[in-house]
Every structure is written in structure tokens, then in C-alpha cells.
Amino acid sequence: MTDDWEHGGFGLYIHWPFCQAKCPYCDFNSHVVREIDQAVWRDAYISEIRRTAAETPHRILRSVFFGGGTPSMMDPDLVDAILREVRAAWPAANDIEITLEANPTSVEAGRFQGYRDAGVNRVSMGVQALNDPDLKALGRLHSASEAMAAFHVARSVFDRVSFDLIYARQDQTVTAWEAELKQALTLAIDHVSLYQLTIEDGTAFGDRYAAGKLRGLPDEDRATEMYEVTQRITTDAGYQTYEVSNHAKPGQESRHNQLYWHYGDYVGIGPGAHGRVTIDGQRFATEAPLGPFDWLKAVRTTGTGELERTALTLSDQTSEFLLMGLRVTEGVALSRLQALSGGAYDQNIGGLVDIGMVEISDDHLRVTQKGRPLLNAVLNELLRD
């Protein structure tokens, strides 16, 4: 019997936890430290690759993703050592995607050729804004001109380049966002991730917002208008909105992110990394310690960077499958949903079809254009007991 994960494939996520500075909007597991002994981190990553590979032998690896933090702080030699070990651990798909997230500074752009030589074939750049005042407000260390220079270096080195932008920023107008997005799409990019600014608890922005000091945020109507403008402009420019915040030229979708959204298996290595791994027919959720040096100590003293491993029930898996799969335009396969859930969600689906929030066709359940801005409400209704 085919394990459910095989519908989505198998990948590897490697978390690099360090940044040059902590952005005020960021709630990712990232840390600023004075010194990093990259040889020590190399040994820890290699140890974890070997441990996890022993539990998942003979799987075809479809993607590797270096996330963070700021992975472009890694020495190219470190990336090369990790990828050598990865290639020894698992057979790779012929079209394996190996992505590294990068900040668009001149220093980090200088490492791009080294990453390419190591085997990285896709870079995702955290540009975030195309004007200096907004970059400063977002706590970014690069200027708009430096970001563009780094982008052009990336384009000359890698066949596939993506970058991120944040919208619904402080004092940003719909007209200004429209012009900025059009400017971004004139560049030779094949993929762009466009995120609404969200204020997260525990961040500097979250603290300012709670104190009433974060001014100029758009109201719900303006944020919705910016979302609608985003969908229209990207579509007109030939980008397919294949997920809520991700837009790509045909064939240039992020394979690693698709693995998440298609609910495949993936090994998570590094501080705070999560994974979903099926072993002997049972799918597990894995979790690593958040603290970089807690993780490092665990790997070196106990032989594992895994803090917790939880067996997922079929109900857990069904919920995760829906939460991930309905983010993508194609939706989820009903046959797969039925196999996981035993038909537990049929009644909830029917009510949402009746009010035009979801639709069913070609054995797929998908959220409609009407339902997409209300995705969280749609998911809450589907997952209601």
C-alpha cells in the first residue's frame, strides 16, 4: 500500500538560525550572535543528515531548502559540505531543486557563485521593499539600489531566482503598491512571494502595536484592495497565483513549498526545525529545540537534534492536509481526503459549496475566488466537528 506522503514527495529543510540583525516584523527562529564557528555547525548538520537518512533510506529526494535566519551568511564551503553529505545520504531526483534564502547585500551576493558551485540551483531573496524609507522602517540592512545590484548578480549566476516583497506597510497607499509591484515584475524574475505585513506577538512591531505606537497601518478595506490589486497585476503579467502569496511563471513554482502544500514528507534539520516523516507506515511530527546552542549541544552530546516526535492520527493528518492543501489554487484531491478522513468532512464541504466558498471538479476540492480572501474562515468551517 502506498504511504500517503508519496503523493507529495520527499524533501529536506535545513535551518540556519543566525541573522545580522533581527527585523522588527520577524517571528522566525533567528538570532544575532557575535561569532559563529561554522566548522562546528558543519559537523552537527552532517551528524543529523546521517541520523535521519538511516530512518528514511532509498527515498528520492526532490528538494532541499536552506531557510533561516539568513542562510547567505553561511560560508560556501559549509553549504558544499552539507550538500555532499546530502547526496551521499539519499538518491536525488533528476530535477532536484536546491534553494537558499539570501539577503540582497553586496557581501552576500559575493558568495552566490560559491553556492552555485556547491549545487544550489535556486535562490530566494528577501528584498521586501523597493524604496529606502520603507526598507529602513522594516529594519532591513540593504538599500533599494543594493538589492537591485544583488538581484542582477543572482540572475547572472542562477537559472531560477525568486524574491519576496511585503505590502500593506505603514503609510503605504494602494497606488504606491501598484507602482512598486509593476516595477518588480519588469525584472527578469520567474517567481515572487508577496506577503501582507502581519503584526505578530513577540516581535518589535508587536510590542509597538500593543503600545499604540505603530501608526499608519492600513485598515481592512485598504488591505483587501491591495490584495486584489496584487492578484490582478500578477495575473496580467503572466504569473500564476498558485498559492495565496506565491506567484510564478508557468513551470517555475517552488517545488519545495509545493511539497509542504501537497503534504509530502520532509526532514527538518537545525534549531527549531519541524518535520513530517513517515516510518513503517506511521507519520510523525518532529520538532527540534529552538535555541541554536541548545540544539547544537543536543546533537553533540546525545546524537540527536530532535526534541520531540509525535505520532499523528489520521484525524491530525486530515486537518494538516486541508490546512496546507487548500492554500494552493489546485486544491486537494478528494480521493486522498476520503482515504485519510473516511468521509468525515463531507457535510461541511456541502455547506461551503452551497454558498460559493469552495467548488469540486476533477476529483479536487478547491477554494473559489470568492472564498480565497476568507480562507481562514473556510478552513475553520471545514475543520469544525
Number of C-alpha atoms within 10 A of each C-alpha: 4 7 13 19 19 14 15 17 22 25 29 21 20 22 24 27 23 21 19 16 15 19 18 19 19 20 16 13 19 24 17 12 11 5 6 11 7 13 13 11 18 16 17 23 24 18 18 20 23 15 15 17 17 12 12 17 11 12 16 16 22 23 24 24 24 24 20 24 24 23 22 29 18 19 15 19 16 18 22 19 16 20 19 14 15 19 11 13 21 19 14 19 13 9 10 17 21 21 25 23 22 27 28 29 23 16 12 17 22 14 17 23 17 17 25 20 14 18 16 24 18 23 28 25 24 20 25 22 24 19 13 14 12 19 17 13 13 20 15 21 14 18 20 19 14 16 23 19 16 25 27 15 17 26 18 13 20 16 12 20 23 26 22 17 19 19 25 24 19 15 12 17 15 20 10 13 19 16 11 16 19 15 11 16 17 9 12 13 18 20 25 25 20 20 17 15 17 15 20 15 14 12 17 18 21 20 16 14 16 12 9 9 11 15 10 11 17 19 9 10 9 15 20 16 13 23 20 12 17 22 18 14 16 20 15 9 12 14 22 20 22 19 22 18 17 21 25 22 18 12 10 16 21 21 21 24 15 19 22 20 22 24 26 22 24 27 23 27 27 28 26 25 25 23 21 24 25 22 11 9 12 13 22 19 19 21 21 23 19 16 16 20 12 13 22 21 15 17 19 14 9 9 14 18 28 24 16 12 16 11 15 16 13 15 14 13 20 23 18 15 20 21 18 19 23 23 23 20 18 14 24 24 19 18 14 16 21 14 12 19 17 14 12 16 17 14 10 15 19 15 14 17 16 10 11 14 21 23 18 17 9 7 12 16 23 24 27 18 13 12 18 20 16 13 20 13 13 20 16 11 15 21 17 9 8
